[in-house]
Amino acid sequence: MTAQLVDPTTMRQTMGRFATGVAVITTEADGEPHGMTMNSLTSVSLDPPLLLVCFNHGARSADAVTDSGRFVVNLLSQRQQPIAMRFAKRGEDHFGGLGLEYGDHRVPVVPNALAHLDCDVDRIVEAGDHTVVFGRVTDVCAREGEPLGFYQGRFSDITPHGAEPEHWFF
């Protein structure tokens, strides 16, 4: 066993300074819907289209994703903080009263999310206290809107900067 170089609390606080978006990962395993809020995801490749999501070990949704072999990344809009909170609670019926929507998707999706990215599990890697799932994106749908952000342990707005004015020197 190696010595701990960085305290986990310090790591969490430091990485909290990295602003992210917020997503809900959804899947269906054995006819039952599963979902959880996360901000640990990234685009990996455009060709082929790959992304990755990171689940805490023992997360029921991680088991459901690996068992089913497919999932949807639902990118949340800034007005969907209640949805993010709903799917962040452990052991809850996340879909209770929400109503399941599929549209053209193979698993339930979060209604009115900014985007839905359908994925097939491409590979799974165990890394520290997380399971990293690489997903091959098979379909994407998106709509206009502002994203829900997460910064320093709290939800936040993400506001795009305007075009910088050109500076003319005469």
Summary of the structure (lengths in Angstrom):
residues: 170
radius of gyration: 17.6
end to end distance: 64.7
largest distance: 69.7
contacts: 453
relative contact order: 0.21
helix: 16%
strand: 44%
